[in-house]
Amino acid sequence: MKEELQNIFKNKMFPKIGDELFDTILEHKNIKIELIRSNSIDHGTLYNQTHDEWVVVLEGEAVLEIDGTKHTLNVGDHLFIEANLPHRVIKTDERTLWLAIHIF
């Protein structure tokens, strides 16, 4: 595998208002790391995944609902979401950037 230096802060493209972009940074063995760019999300999709997920906000702010409980995440805040817990993004700032690590 060829190693290539990359920087997650270089691509500052964000989707249209109310949308998200998902870019896979790394897939290896039992993990998948995604960079997520959210733009003014207002009540996003409900997920109920069969794998664990860890998320951290790098820029902006997000409000997540996990199993009926709301959590406000600011820069540096992170959460572990266990498999089979219903969750959704309730709201994000105009330019919210985060990492998600999916553990299979």
N, CA, C and O of each residue as an XYZ file, in Angstrom:
416
protein
N       0.841     -1.176      0.000
C       0.000      0.000      0.000
C       0.890      1.245      0.000
O       1.758      1.399      0.860
N       0.669      2.109     -0.953
C       1.457      3.334     -1.045
C       0.938      4.356     -0.025
O      -0.256      4.652      0.024
N       1.841      4.875      0.768
C       1.470      5.900      1.746
C       1.496      7.255      1.079
O       2.435      7.593      0.358
N       0.448      8.034      1.328
C       0.349      9.360      0.747
C      -0.094     10.335      1.838
O      -1.147     10.160      2.451
N       0.716     11.353      2.068
C       0.380     12.356      3.067
C      -0.843     13.154      2.619
O      -0.896     13.648      1.492
N      -1.811     13.273      3.501
C      -3.019     14.034      3.205
C      -3.346     14.920      4.401
O      -2.812     14.721      5.492
N      -4.221     15.894      4.193
C      -4.603     16.823      5.250
C      -6.106     17.035      5.192
O      -6.631     17.500      4.180
N      -6.804     16.694      6.279
C      -8.266     16.790      6.279
C      -8.777     18.233      6.279
O      -9.954     18.465      6.003
N      -7.921     19.195      6.583
C      -8.351     20.584      6.623
C      -8.156     21.322      5.295
O      -8.612     22.457      5.152
N      -7.485     20.694      4.323
C      -7.224     21.369      3.048
C      -8.462     21.519      2.177
O      -8.667     22.577      1.581
N      -9.292     20.484      2.091
C     -10.498     20.552      1.274
C     -11.613     21.189      2.099
O     -12.205     20.539      2.960
N     -11.889     22.432      1.837
C     -12.900     23.157      2.611
C     -14.253     23.214      1.906
O     -15.103     24.034      2.251
N     -14.451     22.340      0.916
C     -15.742     22.310      0.229
C     -16.825     21.782      1.168
O     -16.646     20.755      1.821
N     -17.926     22.482      1.227
C     -19.052     22.042      2.019
C     -20.259     21.866      1.105
O     -20.352     22.528      0.072
N     -21.172     20.995      1.467
C     -22.349     20.769      0.627
C     -23.327     21.931      0.718
O     -23.127     22.874      1.483
N     -24.385     21.846     -0.074
C     -25.432     22.873     -0.021
C     -26.092     22.838      1.358
O     -25.971     21.854      2.088
N     -26.775     23.895      1.697
C     -27.447     24.011      2.998
C     -28.400     22.838      3.187
O     -29.166     22.485      2.291
N     -28.333     22.244      4.371
C     -29.195     21.123      4.718
C     -28.665     19.767      4.309
O     -29.369     18.764      4.428
N     -27.421     19.719      3.823
C     -26.875     18.462      3.316
C     -25.552     18.125      4.000
O     -24.995     18.933      4.743
N     -25.059     16.909      3.730
C     -23.786     16.450      4.269
C     -22.979     15.759      3.178
O     -23.539     15.191      2.239
N     -21.652     15.816      3.314
C     -20.732     15.074      2.464
C     -19.973     14.089      3.336
O     -19.517     14.445      4.423
N     -19.833     12.851      2.868
C     -19.115     11.799      3.583
C     -17.932     11.363      2.727
O     -18.118     10.896      1.603
N     -16.721     11.511      3.248
C     -15.512     11.076      2.547
C     -14.799     10.025      3.395
O     -14.452     10.278      4.549
N     -14.586      8.857      2.819
C     -13.846      7.814      3.523
C     -12.362      8.148      3.463
O     -11.786      8.290      2.384
N     -11.758      8.269      4.625
C     -10.331      8.567      4.726
C      -9.524      7.272      4.761
O      -8.451      7.177      4.165
N     -10.060      6.271      5.475
C      -9.330      5.016      5.635
C     -10.307      3.882      5.894
O     -11.244      4.021      6.680
N     -10.080      2.764      5.227
C     -10.762      1.512      5.536
C      -9.673      0.465      5.718
O      -8.865      0.223      4.821
N      -9.668     -0.153      6.898
C      -8.633     -1.146      7.185
C      -9.177     -2.128      8.219
O      -9.638     -1.740      9.292
N      -9.110     -3.401      7.866
C      -9.585     -4.479      8.738
C     -10.990     -4.180      9.241
O     -11.935     -4.184      8.453
N     -11.149     -3.920     10.541
C     -12.491     -3.738     11.087
C     -12.853     -2.274     11.373
O     -13.737     -2.006     12.187
N     -12.173     -1.324     10.707
C     -12.529      0.079     10.921
C     -12.730      0.814      9.595
O     -12.179      0.445      8.558
N     -13.519      1.837      9.673
C     -13.709      2.772      8.552
C     -13.737      4.164      9.176
O     -14.518      4.428     10.089
N     -12.873      5.055      8.671
C     -12.813      6.428      9.175
C     -13.367      7.348      8.104
O     -12.910      7.338      6.961
N     -14.362      8.148      8.486
C     -14.996      9.076      7.561
C     -14.804     10.509      8.027
O     -14.839     10.800      9.223
N     -14.602     11.394      7.070
C     -14.648     12.826      7.315
C     -16.028     13.275      6.872
O     -16.437     13.008      5.742
N     -16.739     13.945      7.742
C     -18.108     14.382      7.433
C     -18.152     15.902      7.468
O     -17.716     16.531      8.432
N     -18.686     16.479      6.400
C     -18.903     17.926      6.324
C     -20.403     18.162      6.311
O     -21.101     17.717      5.400
N     -20.898     18.864      7.325
C     -22.328     19.139      7.453
C     -22.572     20.630      7.298
O     -21.788     21.451      7.773
N     -23.669     20.974      6.627
C     -24.003     22.375      6.397
C     -25.444     22.644      6.815
O     -26.387     22.354      6.079
N     -25.592     23.198      7.999
C     -26.903     23.621      8.503
C     -27.943     22.507      8.455
O     -29.044     22.698      7.938
N     -27.589     21.350      8.993
C     -28.530     20.236      9.062
C     -29.651     20.601     10.013
O     -29.418     21.200     11.064
N     -30.860     20.243      9.645
C     -32.025     20.473     10.486
C     -32.855     19.197     10.482
O     -33.703     18.999      9.613
N     -32.605     18.339     11.458
C     -33.312     17.074     11.636
C     -32.953     16.058     10.555
O     -33.707     15.844      9.605
N     -31.803     15.448     10.720
C     -31.270     14.509      9.740
C     -31.856     13.109      9.815
O     -32.813     12.844     10.543
N     -31.255     12.231      9.043
C     -31.684     10.842      8.898
C     -31.486     10.055     10.187
O     -30.490     10.243     10.886
N     -32.429      9.178     10.502
C     -32.315      8.291     11.659
C     -31.492      7.069     11.256
O     -31.790      6.417     10.255
N     -30.453      6.761     12.041
C     -29.597      5.597     11.796
C     -29.775      4.601     12.931
O     -29.986      4.984     14.082
N     -29.689      3.331     12.598
C     -29.666      2.259     13.593
C     -28.709      1.210     13.044
O     -29.127      0.253     12.392
N     -27.428      1.399     13.312
C     -26.366      0.615     12.690
C     -26.047     -0.641     13.491
O     -26.243     -0.689     14.706
N     -25.554     -1.650     12.792
C     -25.191     -2.911     13.445
C     -23.741     -2.917     13.931
O     -23.224     -3.953     14.350
N     -23.091     -1.754     13.873
C     -21.706     -1.640     14.334
C     -21.561     -0.422     15.252
O     -22.409      0.471     15.254
N     -20.476     -0.401     16.030
C     -20.180      0.730     16.908
C     -19.628      1.893     16.088
O     -19.092      1.708     14.995
N     -19.774      3.108     16.647
C     -19.260      4.303     15.978
C     -18.787      5.305     17.030
O     -19.417      5.481     18.073
N     -17.664      5.954     16.733
C     -17.146      7.025     17.578
C     -17.074      8.267     16.714
O     -16.567      8.212     15.594
N     -17.584      9.410     17.225
C     -17.567     10.664     16.464
C     -16.922     11.769     17.290
O     -17.043     11.798     18.515
N     -16.223     12.691     16.591
C     -15.625     13.858     17.232
C     -15.844     15.067     16.321
O     -15.677     14.977     15.105
N     -16.216     16.193     16.921
C     -16.408     17.436     16.167
C     -15.070     18.169     16.096
O     -14.441     18.435     17.121
N     -14.639     18.494     14.863
C     -13.374     19.202     14.645
C     -13.587     20.700     14.448
O     -12.741     21.506     14.835
N     -14.710     21.071     13.851
C     -15.088     22.477     13.638
C     -16.603     22.573     13.751
O     -17.321     21.640     13.390
N     -17.083     23.705     14.252
C     -18.526     23.922     14.313
C     -19.161     23.332     15.559
O     -18.513     23.145     16.589
N     -20.451     23.046     15.433
C     -21.235     22.508     16.540
C     -22.328     21.625     15.977
O     -22.848     21.881     14.890
N     -22.677     20.579     16.723
C     -23.728     19.660     16.290
C     -24.560     19.232     17.485
O     -24.069     19.145     18.610
N     -25.823     18.967     17.219
C     -26.704     18.389     18.230
C     -27.117     17.016     17.710
O     -27.708     16.892     16.637
N     -26.791     15.980     18.499
C     -27.157     14.616     18.151
C     -28.232     14.121     19.100
O     -28.280     14.504     20.268
N     -29.087     13.268     18.579
C     -30.053     12.559     19.417
C     -29.668     11.092     19.374
O     -29.631     10.481     18.306
N     -29.381     10.530     20.542
C     -28.995      9.127     20.640
C     -29.958      8.430     21.585
O     -30.017      8.737     22.776
N     -30.707      7.491     21.037
C     -31.682      6.732     21.816
C     -32.612      7.663     22.606
O     -32.952      7.396     23.759
N     -33.010      8.760     21.957
C     -33.966      9.692     22.559
C     -33.353     10.794     23.409
O     -34.084     11.668     23.873
N     -32.044     10.792     23.633
C     -31.382     11.812     24.447
C     -30.580     12.743     23.545
O     -29.828     12.281     22.687
N     -30.737     14.059     23.736
C     -30.002     15.043     22.938
C     -28.649     15.352     23.566
O     -28.520     15.459     24.785
N     -27.630     15.494     22.695
C     -26.271     15.822     23.111
C     -25.765     16.947     22.214
O     -25.814     16.830     20.989
N     -25.280     18.037     22.810
C     -24.665     19.123     22.054
C     -23.161     18.907     22.056
O     -22.534     18.802     23.110
N     -22.590     18.843     20.852
C     -21.150     18.639     20.700
C     -20.515     19.896     20.140
O     -20.916     20.387     19.085
N     -19.524     20.414     20.848
C     -18.722     21.545     20.399
C     -17.364     21.018     19.942
O     -17.109     19.816     20.019
N     -16.500     21.901     19.470
C     -15.182     21.502     18.992
C     -14.458     20.682     20.060
O     -14.321     21.109     21.206
N     -13.998     19.497     19.659
C     -13.274     18.612     20.564
C     -14.148     17.605     21.288
O     -13.638     16.619     21.821
N     -15.447     17.833     21.318
C     -16.339     16.890     21.996
C     -16.494     15.626     21.159
O     -16.547     15.678     19.931
N     -16.565     14.488     21.850
C     -16.726     13.223     21.145
C     -17.663     12.301     21.909
O     -17.848     12.426     23.120
N     -18.249     11.366     21.160
C     -19.189     10.391     21.726
C     -18.947      9.018     21.121
O     -18.530      8.894     19.969
N     -19.214      7.997     21.909
C     -19.207      6.619     21.427
C     -20.653      6.179     21.296
O     -21.427      6.281     22.248
N     -21.018      5.695     20.127
C     -22.391      5.248     19.868
C     -22.347      3.735     19.673
O     -21.790      3.241     18.693
N     -22.936      3.012     20.610
C     -22.935      1.557     20.525
C     -23.816      1.083     19.378
O     -24.743      1.774     18.958
N     -23.508     -0.104     18.885
C     -24.314     -0.714     17.828
C     -25.775     -0.809     18.266
O     -26.076     -0.990     19.446
N     -26.661     -0.684     17.303
C     -28.107     -0.843     17.485
C     -28.765      0.237     18.345
O     -29.882      0.046     18.825
N     -28.079      1.377     18.544
C     -28.707      2.512     19.222
C     -29.195      3.487     18.157
O     -28.389      3.994     17.377
N     -30.484      3.758     18.107
C     -30.983      4.725     17.125
C     -30.377      6.107     17.391
O     -30.338      6.570     18.531
N     -29.908      6.754     16.324
C     -29.320      8.088     16.484
C     -29.497      8.900     15.207
O     -29.655      8.361     14.111
N     -29.464     10.221     15.392
C     -29.588     11.144     14.262
C     -28.943     12.471     14.611
O     -28.787     12.821     15.781
N     -28.570     13.202     13.567
C     -28.105     14.570     13.727
C     -29.358     15.445     13.733
O     -30.113     15.469     12.761
N     -29.568     16.153     14.821
C     -30.735     17.036     14.929
C     -30.449     18.370     14.251
O     -31.308     18.940     13.580
N     -29.201     18.863     14.444
C     -28.869     20.201     13.948
C     -27.351     20.352     13.900
O     -26.635     19.799     14.734
N     -26.864     21.116     12.903
C     -25.449     21.486     12.884
C     -25.317     22.955     12.508
O     -26.238     23.564     11.963
N     -24.149     23.502     12.812
C     -23.801     24.837     12.332
C     -23.674     24.796     10.816
O     -23.756     23.740     10.189
N     -23.472     25.975     10.253
C     -23.331     26.098      8.804
C     -22.164     25.275      8.274
O     -22.273     24.670      7.208
N     -21.069     25.243      8.987
C     -19.881     24.499      8.521
C     -19.345     23.652      9.671
O     -18.445     24.066     10.403
N     -19.914     22.465      9.812
C     -19.476     21.553     10.859
C     -18.660     20.434     10.222
O     -19.073     19.816      9.241
N     -17.490     20.191     10.807
C     -16.569     19.177     10.298
C     -16.321     18.179     11.413
O     -16.004     18.557     12.540
N     -16.467     16.899     11.089
C     -16.215     15.887     12.098
C     -15.667     14.614     11.517
O     -15.737     14.370     10.312
N     -15.110     13.792     12.415
C     -14.633     12.465     12.061
C     -15.557     11.431     12.690
O     -16.027     11.587     13.817
N     -15.802     10.375     11.931
C     -16.548      9.228     12.444
C     -15.679      7.995     12.236
O     -15.151      7.767     11.147
N     -15.540      7.215     13.280
C     -14.818      5.954     13.178
C     -15.833      4.834     13.406
O     -16.413      4.706     14.484
N     -16.029      4.034     12.369
C     -16.955      2.901     12.430
C     -16.150      1.656     12.758
O     -15.132      1.377     12.123
N     -16.614      0.904     13.759
C     -15.894     -0.266     14.229
C     -16.782     -1.498     13.992
O     -17.844     -1.644     14.599
N     -16.325     -2.363     13.108
C     -17.109     -3.546     12.698
C     -16.677     -4.794     13.438
O     -17.233     -5.869     13.212
